[in-house]
Amino acid sequence: MRRKEGAIAWIVLGLIIIRLAMLAAMIAGYPETQYHRGWYLHHGGDQEEYFLIARTLVEEKRISSFRAIGYSLSLIPFLLIYDASTWENILIPAVLFNAFYLFSLSVILMVLMILAVYGRKTTAVLGAGIWVFSPYLLWYGARWISNLRHPGRPWDTPGPKIWMVHQMWANMLSDPLSTFLCILFFCLILHDLRREKGTGLSILIGILAAFSISVRYGNAVLFPAAVLVYLAGRRFRKAFFFLLSVFICMLPLLIYLKLHSLNPFYEINSQGFISYYYGAVQWRNIPINIQYAMQRLPLPLKILFCTAAGVILWGLIRIFKYNRPGGVALFLWIFFFMVFYLSYSSMATDPFRYFMPVYPALIIAFSVAATDLGERLVGFITKQGKEKA
């Protein structure tokens, strides 16, 4: 048993080293991505606003931005250490923090989550491996899609290259921290469900949920997901203290936003007009976004996506049979984030970025299904061989 655990630890360490090599290769220019210069990879301009919010907080001035301030809070230590006057001064440490430190921790958390929901070490290694190599799977998958849609055309579409940068977490944006917090959130919940007594961890999870919401408002879906998970596991006391801690931790932020006339439900659009932020999140957008995707995807890819959805569903069923609370948690993780971002009007413009928080859950379910189906196939082949013998 100890040898197997030691082997997993070495494999995880190897995956983390590979991830660092992938980051170094991307910084060096492979694969070549749009807007790349030195440590700067595609950001889209949001990094400037996050930095300005951080500096405003340090200088105790009024914030004039609709963006969530959670990620800017995480930039304050870098700002103070490097005495930064522009976002370029902290770009390197911020990229290293996201792409190496946080992602390395996420690999470990992925292994722990898979072991918690399914208990198979092979599945844990497979899931962690897919998670580490997902940026390249995304990149080469996008190239394949492009070749299917436009046979013979040179592949120069910037979109997939930009998505790969985001999936590498190699930027100074809120997406890496937001995704990491989602992984940590559900990892802690899975651990808390196994503890019948004690509410300390439930309170900590509530604090984490509140901070996650302050990083990206879309993470508000963590709130109902956690409540339903606790109720499904008959952990009513834990659910109460989770709710209490979320409310207490969110209250200062809500008061601050109110005092500074900032409303997280509003944003400034490209024309300079204030628009209703969550007005862009409507049920009617779901069929529109799905129809848009189906129209643009070639038939082979539609078949592949439907097959992958079936495999992921099978993985969820297997997890549910092995660990019912874990299956519920994983299903709600996928369901709430998919529904929220499918109902977002701008989802089609950057789907791979918006769905980043749900990738880990999809990979876990896929890994469980892959190992289960693989074991069944090996068993069937072995049985047939014995019968013929």
Phi, psi and omega in degrees: 000314179296325178296319179294318178296321177294323179296318179297319180298319179292322178296316178299317177299318178298319179295321179295320178295319177299319179298319178297320178295322177297319178296316179298320179296319180293319178296325180285348176112011175235123355286156179292128182236161183290143176066020184279128170210112182062235179277354181272121172244178187303130177237317182095000177100346183294335182299328179296318181290321177299320179293318180297322177296317179299315180294323178297321179294319179296319182277000178057044177253172181284137178272131178243057181217144179277350186288151176297143187264357185301314181293323178298326176299322181289341179276344185302315178303318178295319181299318182286318182296317184263004180047051189286137175253341176223163182294335178298333182293336182241013183298311184298308179297327179293319178294316178298320180297316181285304191283334181251302185294304182295318182291323177300317176297324181295328177296316178296317180294325177298317178298315180297320180294316181295320177296326180289321185269340184224334173079002181263124181292325178298318179296320180297317179294317179299313181297318178296321179295315178298320180298317181292317184270003184304324178299319179286326175298320179294316183295308181290328175297320179294323177296320179296317178300315181299320179293327178290320182283323184226076182302132176084349180279137177302138183275099180230019180291126183285335186307302181302326179293322177294319179298324179296320177301315179298316181291337174281350182063024187267056178205179182250057180239172185279346185300314180299313180296319179299314180295318179298317180296325176296317179297312179298320181302307183286331176297317179292322179296317179300322177290320182294326180295334180279350179259114183287325183245163178092134181240003181300316181291325178297321178294317179298320178296323177296318177298317179297319179297318180297316179294322179299320178294325179288341177279313175217125184298335177297340179288002174300340178292343176297330183298301178293329180298314181295318180300314181294323178296315179296318180293321178296328178271006180057038177254068187292321180295318178296321179299319180297312182290331173297311179301317181297316182291322177299314182297313182296319183285330179280336185301313179301321179295316180295321178294317180299314180298322180293316182295330181261016177056037177251135180238117182295348181268006179236154176215161175266121181277180187295339178271359178090005180266149177281129180234156182287115188299303181281001169295338177282349178255101183222150182301324184294343179286339183298304179296330179295314180293321179294317179297321179299316180294317182295327179289330185268341183272135175291160184304315179303324181286325175300316179296318180297315180296318179296320177296315179298320178297320177295319178296316179296320177298318178297321177298319178296321179296317179295319178296317181299322179288325182279319185213093187301311178300321178295321177296319178297315181299315182293319179298314181294325176303310181292314186298308185294317180290321179296314180296316183298310185279336172291333179272001180273128187296331183266009185302320185295339182284334183206061188298320184293330178285315183295327183272007180307318182296341184261349180306313181302319180295318179296320180293320178299311180297319179296318181296320178297314180296319182298314180291322179295312180294324177297317179295321178295320180294316178298318178298320180294314180298318179298317180296317180296322179295321179292321180294322179290327179290000000 
